[in-house]
Amino acid sequence: MIAITLLGCRTEHEVRQAPSPRIIDVEYAQLVSPNAVAQFGGKLVRVRAAFFMLQQGTPPGVYTRDEYAALKTVAPGGTMHAQRPASSEVLTIVAPHAFDYLFPTLHYGDTLVIEGLAVPSQGGLIIQADSVQKVM
């Protein structure tokens, strides 16, 4: 009779979960400043902004019209800046069509709280929204 004893190797692995990314509360002016891309590019941000308008046509950058809509915002309380839509003080937000229900309710100057990824683009940042809340 032959007896075979198998000795197994036992290892213990510690599973560590990466910490959740932190959302940075940012003032609107910081996101449209000249150094915004270097300071906030690739980070999750939360910002208060005033609705200006829905952007017609294709959203900027790599965002497709089938999946995203774009809206323009200005600084809260600063809707007079909206008279200059080409100004660097206008911040573009791209949001998935899951937020389409919200767009018809938005009016010029409505305050929004937007959370999302600050994505570098031509001429500054675009916010890829994960959350858009209208402040009543």
C-alpha positions as CSV (number, residue, x, y, z in Angstrom):
1,M,0.0,0.0,0.0
2,I,1.3,3.4,-1.0
3,A,0.2,6.5,0.9
4,I,0.6,9.8,-0.7
5,T,0.4,12.9,1.5
6,L,-0.2,16.1,-0.3
7,L,1.0,19.2,1.4
8,G,-0.6,22.3,0.1
9,C,0.8,25.7,0.1
10,R,-1.2,28.1,2.0
11,T,-0.8,31.8,1.4
12,E,-2.7,34.6,3.0
13,H,-3.4,37.6,0.8
14,E,-4.6,40.8,2.3
15,V,-7.1,42.4,0.0
16,R,-7.1,46.1,0.2
17,Q,-9.7,48.2,-1.5
18,A,-8.6,51.4,-3.0
19,P,-10.0,54.4,-1.2
20,S,-12.9,56.1,-2.9
21,P,-11.9,59.2,-4.8
22,R,-12.7,62.4,-2.9
23,I,-14.8,65.1,-4.4
24,I,-13.2,68.5,-4.1
25,D,-15.5,71.5,-3.5
26,V,-14.3,74.1,-6.0
27,E,-15.3,77.7,-6.5
28,Y,-16.6,78.4,-10.0
29,A,-13.8,81.0,-10.7
30,Q,-11.2,78.4,-9.9
31,L,-12.5,76.1,-12.7
32,V,-12.3,78.9,-15.3
33,S,-9.0,80.3,-14.3
34,P,-5.9,80.0,-16.5
35,N,-4.3,77.3,-14.2
36,A,-7.5,75.2,-13.8
37,V,-6.3,72.4,-16.1
38,A,-3.1,71.9,-14.1
39,Q,-4.8,72.2,-10.8
40,F,-8.1,70.2,-11.3
41,G,-7.7,68.2,-14.5
42,G,-8.6,64.5,-13.9
43,K,-10.0,65.2,-10.4
44,L,-13.6,64.9,-9.1
45,V,-15.1,68.2,-8.4
46,R,-18.3,69.8,-7.0
47,V,-19.2,73.3,-8.1
48,R,-22.1,75.7,-7.9
49,A,-23.0,77.3,-11.2
50,A,-25.8,79.2,-12.9
51,F,-27.5,77.6,-15.9
52,F,-26.9,79.6,-19.1
53,M,-28.1,77.4,-22.0
54,L,-28.2,74.0,-23.6
55,Q,-25.5,73.6,-26.2
56,Q,-26.8,72.8,-29.7
57,G,-25.2,70.2,-31.9
58,T,-22.5,67.7,-30.9
59,P,-21.0,67.9,-27.4
60,P,-17.3,68.9,-27.3
61,G,-14.4,66.5,-27.2
62,V,-14.9,62.8,-27.4
63,Y,-18.5,62.9,-26.2
64,T,-21.1,61.7,-28.6
65,R,-24.5,63.2,-29.2
66,D,-26.1,59.8,-28.8
67,E,-24.8,59.5,-25.2
68,Y,-24.3,63.0,-23.9
69,A,-25.8,66.5,-23.9
70,A,-23.9,69.6,-23.2
71,L,-24.9,72.7,-21.3
72,K,-23.2,76.0,-20.6
73,T,-23.0,77.6,-17.2
74,V,-21.8,80.8,-15.7
75,A,-20.8,81.9,-12.2
76,P,-23.7,81.9,-9.7
77,G,-25.1,85.4,-9.5
78,G,-23.1,86.4,-12.5
79,T,-25.5,85.8,-15.4
80,M,-24.5,89.1,-16.9
81,H,-21.3,87.3,-18.0
82,A,-23.6,85.1,-20.1
83,Q,-23.8,88.0,-22.6
84,R,-20.3,86.8,-23.7
85,P,-20.8,83.0,-24.4
86,A,-17.3,82.8,-26.0
87,S,-15.8,84.1,-22.8
88,S,-13.5,81.9,-20.8
89,E,-15.9,82.5,-17.9
90,V,-18.4,80.0,-19.5
91,L,-18.0,76.5,-18.2
92,T,-19.2,73.5,-20.3
93,I,-20.9,70.6,-18.6
94,V,-21.4,67.3,-20.4
95,A,-24.0,65.1,-18.9
96,P,-25.3,61.6,-19.9
97,H,-28.8,61.5,-21.3
98,A,-29.9,60.1,-17.9
99,F,-30.3,63.8,-17.0
100,D,-32.6,64.7,-19.9
101,Y,-35.5,64.8,-17.6
102,L,-33.9,67.8,-15.9
103,F,-33.1,69.9,-18.9
104,P,-36.6,71.1,-19.8
105,T,-37.0,72.5,-16.2
106,L,-33.9,74.6,-16.4
107,H,-34.2,78.4,-16.9
108,Y,-31.6,81.1,-17.4
109,G,-29.8,81.8,-14.1
110,D,-31.0,78.7,-12.2
111,T,-28.5,77.6,-9.6
112,L,-27.0,74.1,-10.2
113,V,-24.8,71.9,-8.1
114,I,-22.7,69.8,-10.4
115,E,-20.4,66.9,-9.4
116,G,-18.1,65.2,-11.9
117,L,-14.8,64.7,-13.5
118,A,-12.8,67.8,-14.6
119,V,-11.6,66.8,-18.1
120,P,-8.9,68.9,-19.8
121,S,-10.1,70.1,-23.3
122,Q,-9.1,72.7,-25.8
123,G,-9.2,76.0,-24.0
124,G,-9.8,74.8,-20.4
125,L,-11.9,72.2,-18.6
126,I,-15.1,70.4,-19.3
127,I,-17.0,68.8,-16.4
128,Q,-18.2,65.3,-17.2
129,A,-21.2,65.3,-14.8
130,D,-22.0,62.4,-12.5
131,S,-24.6,64.5,-10.7
132,V,-26.6,67.6,-11.6
133,Q,-28.9,69.1,-9.0
134,K,-31.1,72.1,-9.5
135,V,-31.2,74.2,-6.3
136,M,-34.7,75.4,-5.5
